[in-house]
């Protein structure tokens, strides 16, 4: 999409991120944690804590650029895009674990998580591809980098599915991990960037729309 379309306005990206944040919040609290708590109390809470700590460590030791960044000279665009691709690849592995654990619990939950994370990855893809394009990278090179950045998610999904089917305890921890990972993404990445990109009223409108859609999906599906 970044190769075919012009760079979206900050207002559009802000609305997109707000919508994704609201949708993910609804799914975390009304579906993922609800399913996790069927395995007991301790396992989901432990998984939730591990998920948040894991993403905190990833951010500290393998920092990646958020969607809101300062402009850089043209010669540094490629480096910026590669840093973004590396950060996305590192964050995609635990997101894949979340998807795999969701499928281990219920097919519908796995599909829902896959769709949500895909929506979250669209603006990340823009943030990665646009600097590479601005730096003069070839289209085929940009697409290849995007594919490589996405591969860890498939590996994580396989591992999450295997771990989630081992025992009730592992399923509870895995789903709790998924909830923690998604909460970290929403609270540390999406919502702060939404408020930087657009006005507070537009931000809350996007978040509310996402929450309403999440509730609707859960209720009718």
Backbone torsions as a table, in degrees:
resi	resn	phi	psi	omega
1	UNK	NA	-37.9	-180.0
2	UNK	-65.6	-28.4	179.9
3	UNK	-79.7	-27.1	-175.8
4	UNK	-94.6	-30.7	-174.7
5	UNK	-110.0	159.2	172.6
6	UNK	-70.9	160.7	178.5
7	UNK	-61.2	126.3	-179.2
8	UNK	-65.6	154.0	178.1
9	UNK	-66.4	158.2	179.2
10	UNK	-62.7	-33.7	178.6
11	UNK	-64.4	-42.3	179.7
12	UNK	-65.4	-44.9	178.7
13	UNK	-63.3	-39.8	178.3
14	UNK	-60.9	-44.4	177.2
15	UNK	-63.1	-41.4	-179.9
16	UNK	-62.2	-45.3	-179.9
17	UNK	-66.9	-40.7	178.2
18	UNK	-62.5	-41.9	178.4
19	UNK	-62.3	-45.4	179.3
20	UNK	-63.0	-39.8	-179.7
21	UNK	-63.9	-46.1	179.7
22	UNK	-63.7	-41.3	179.5
23	UNK	-62.9	-44.2	-179.2
24	UNK	-67.3	-37.2	178.3
25	UNK	-62.4	-44.8	-179.9
26	UNK	-61.7	-44.4	-178.3
27	UNK	-67.0	-39.0	-179.5
28	UNK	-59.8	-50.6	-172.6
29	UNK	-84.7	-28.6	-175.1
30	UNK	-100.3	-11.4	-178.7
31	UNK	-131.9	-55.9	-175.1
32	UNK	-64.4	-53.5	-178.7
33	UNK	-67.9	-33.7	176.9
34	UNK	-61.8	-43.3	177.7
35	UNK	-67.5	-38.8	-179.0
36	UNK	-65.2	-39.4	-176.5
37	UNK	-68.9	-12.2	174.5
38	UNK	-68.1	-18.9	178.8
39	UNK	-91.0	0.3	-177.4
40	UNK	122.6	-169.3	-178.1
41	UNK	-100.5	-46.7	-170.6
42	UNK	-66.0	-43.1	-175.0
43	UNK	-64.4	-47.4	178.0
44	UNK	-62.8	-39.7	179.7
45	UNK	-64.7	-41.3	177.2
46	UNK	-62.0	-45.7	179.0
47	UNK	-62.9	-40.5	178.4
48	UNK	-59.1	-45.9	179.7
49	UNK	-63.6	-44.0	-179.8
50	UNK	-63.5	-41.1	-179.5
51	UNK	-61.5	-44.7	-179.5
52	UNK	-68.1	-43.2	179.4
53	UNK	-63.7	-40.0	-179.6
54	UNK	-60.0	-45.0	179.9
55	UNK	-71.5	-32.3	176.3
56	UNK	-63.0	-43.1	177.9
57	UNK	-66.0	-40.3	177.5
58	UNK	-59.6	-42.9	-179.5
59	UNK	-67.5	-34.1	-178.0
60	UNK	-77.2	-41.7	-174.2
61	UNK	-97.0	-23.6	177.2
62	UNK	-131.4	66.2	-175.4
63	UNK	-63.0	146.8	176.2
64	UNK	-131.0	157.0	-177.9
65	UNK	-73.6	138.0	171.9
66	UNK	-80.1	178.5	-176.3
67	UNK	-70.6	-27.3	-179.2
68	UNK	-96.0	111.8	-178.0
69	UNK	-137.7	158.7	176.3
70	UNK	-77.6	153.1	177.9
71	UNK	-67.8	145.9	180.0
72	UNK	-127.6	159.3	177.5
73	UNK	-59.4	156.9	-176.8
74	UNK	-57.1	-39.0	-177.5
75	UNK	-64.5	-17.8	-178.1
76	UNK	-99.1	-1.1	-177.5
77	UNK	-62.5	-43.1	-178.3
78	UNK	-62.8	-43.6	178.5
79	UNK	-61.1	-42.2	179.2
80	UNK	-62.1	-43.3	179.8
81	UNK	-63.9	-39.3	179.2
82	UNK	-68.1	-38.3	175.8
83	UNK	-62.3	-41.1	178.7
84	UNK	-64.5	-42.0	-179.9
85	UNK	-63.3	-40.2	178.6
86	UNK	-64.1	-44.2	178.4
87	UNK	-62.4	-41.8	179.3
88	UNK	-62.9	-43.8	-179.7
89	UNK	-60.5	-42.8	-179.4
90	UNK	-66.6	-37.5	-179.2
91	UNK	-79.1	-20.5	-178.5
92	UNK	-70.6	-27.9	-178.5
93	UNK	-62.9	-54.4	177.5
94	UNK	-65.5	-28.2	174.9
95	UNK	-65.9	-36.2	175.1
96	UNK	-64.4	-39.2	175.4
97	UNK	-56.5	-40.2	179.6
98	UNK	-63.1	-43.5	-179.9
99	UNK	-64.2	-46.2	-179.8
100	UNK	-61.1	-42.6	178.3
101	UNK	-64.5	-36.2	177.7
102	UNK	-62.8	-44.0	177.9
103	UNK	-65.4	-33.6	178.2
104	UNK	-64.8	-32.4	179.7
105	UNK	-80.3	-47.6	-178.9
106	UNK	-164.9	139.0	-178.6
107	UNK	-58.8	-42.0	-178.8
108	UNK	-62.6	-38.5	178.9
109	UNK	-67.2	-41.5	178.4
110	UNK	-61.6	-43.4	179.0
111	UNK	-63.4	-43.2	179.5
112	UNK	-60.1	-47.1	179.9
113	UNK	-63.5	-39.7	179.5
114	UNK	-62.0	-42.0	179.4
115	UNK	-65.9	-43.5	-178.6
116	UNK	-62.7	-46.5	-178.7
117	UNK	-67.9	-33.0	175.4
118	UNK	-62.0	-43.0	177.8
119	UNK	-61.8	-41.1	178.9
120	UNK	-64.2	-32.7	-176.1
121	UNK	-78.6	-16.9	-179.7
122	UNK	-60.6	-54.6	177.9
123	UNK	-64.9	-29.7	175.3
124	UNK	-63.4	-39.6	177.9
125	UNK	-62.9	-41.1	175.4
126	UNK	-58.7	-47.0	-176.1
127	UNK	-63.4	-28.2	179.5
128	UNK	-84.9	-46.1	-172.0
129	UNK	-75.2	-36.0	-175.6
130	UNK	-63.3	-44.5	176.3
131	UNK	-62.9	-38.8	178.5
132	UNK	-63.0	-40.5	179.0
133	UNK	-66.2	-42.3	-179.9
134	UNK	-65.8	-27.6	179.5
135	UNK	-83.3	0.3	176.3
136	UNK	90.6	12.5	179.1
137	UNK	-67.0	149.2	178.9
138	UNK	-69.9	151.5	-178.8
139	UNK	-59.0	-44.5	-178.7
140	UNK	-62.7	-35.7	178.7
141	UNK	-66.1	-42.3	179.9
142	UNK	-63.9	-44.8	179.4
143	UNK	-62.5	-41.3	179.3
144	UNK	-62.3	-44.0	178.3
145	UNK	-61.1	-40.7	179.4
146	UNK	-63.4	-41.9	179.1
147	UNK	-63.6	-45.6	180.0
148	UNK	-62.8	-37.5	178.8
149	UNK	-66.2	-26.4	-178.8
150	UNK	-86.3	-18.2	-175.9
151	UNK	-59.0	-40.4	179.7
152	UNK	-58.4	-25.2	178.6
153	UNK	-66.4	-40.1	177.9
154	UNK	-64.2	-41.0	177.8
155	UNK	-63.7	-44.1	179.0
156	UNK	-63.9	-38.5	179.4
157	UNK	-63.7	-41.3	178.2
158	UNK	-62.5	-46.0	180.0
159	UNK	-64.8	-41.8	179.1
160	UNK	-62.3	-39.0	178.6
161	UNK	-66.4	-40.4	180.0
162	UNK	-67.0	-45.2	-179.6
163	UNK	-66.5	-37.9	-177.0
164	UNK	-68.5	-19.8	-179.1
165	UNK	-98.6	1.4	-177.3
166	UNK	-74.5	-43.7	-177.2
167	UNK	-162.1	166.7	176.5
168	UNK	-62.5	-40.2	179.8
169	UNK	-62.2	-45.0	-178.9
170	UNK	-65.8	-36.5	177.5
171	UNK	-63.5	-43.9	178.8
172	UNK	-61.9	-43.5	178.4
173	UNK	-65.3	-42.0	-178.2
174	UNK	-64.2	-43.9	178.8
175	UNK	-68.2	-38.0	175.6
176	UNK	-62.5	-39.7	176.2
177	UNK	-60.7	-43.3	179.0
178	UNK	-59.6	-44.3	179.6
179	UNK	-63.6	-43.3	179.6
180	UNK	-63.7	-42.2	179.0
181	UNK	-62.2	-44.1	-178.8
182	UNK	-67.9	-39.2	177.8
183	UNK	-62.4	-40.9	179.2
184	UNK	-63.3	-44.3	178.9
185	UNK	-58.2	-46.1	-177.1
186	UNK	-66.1	-49.6	-171.4
187	UNK	-79.4	-32.6	-176.3
188	UNK	-93.8	-29.2	-174.6
189	UNK	-112.0	-55.9	-170.2
190	UNK	-71.4	-57.4	-174.2
191	UNK	-61.9	-46.3	176.9
192	UNK	-57.5	-41.2	-179.6
193	UNK	-69.4	-33.5	178.1
194	UNK	-58.5	-46.1	-176.4
195	UNK	-74.3	-21.9	174.4
196	UNK	-78.9	-32.1	-174.3
197	UNK	-81.9	-29.8	-173.0
198	UNK	-143.9	178.2	-178.6
199	UNK	-72.9	161.5	-178.5
200	UNK	-61.2	-39.2	-178.5
201	UNK	-66.2	-41.9	178.3
202	UNK	-67.1	-39.0	-179.8
203	UNK	-61.3	-49.9	-177.5
204	UNK	-68.1	-29.8	176.5
205	UNK	-65.2	-43.9	178.5
206	UNK	-65.0	-43.4	179.6
207	UNK	-63.6	-43.9	179.7
208	UNK	-62.8	-42.2	178.5
209	UNK	-60.8	-40.2	178.3
210	UNK	-65.0	-42.6	178.7
211	UNK	-62.3	-44.3	-179.2
212	UNK	-62.6	-42.4	178.4
213	UNK	-64.5	-40.3	178.3
214	UNK	-60.3	-45.6	177.9
215	UNK	-61.5	-42.3	-179.9
216	UNK	-61.6	-45.4	179.6
217	UNK	-61.9	-43.8	-178.8
218	UNK	-65.5	-40.2	-176.2
219	UNK	-70.9	-42.7	-174.1
220	UNK	-94.0	-16.1	-178.9
221	UNK	-115.4	NA	NA
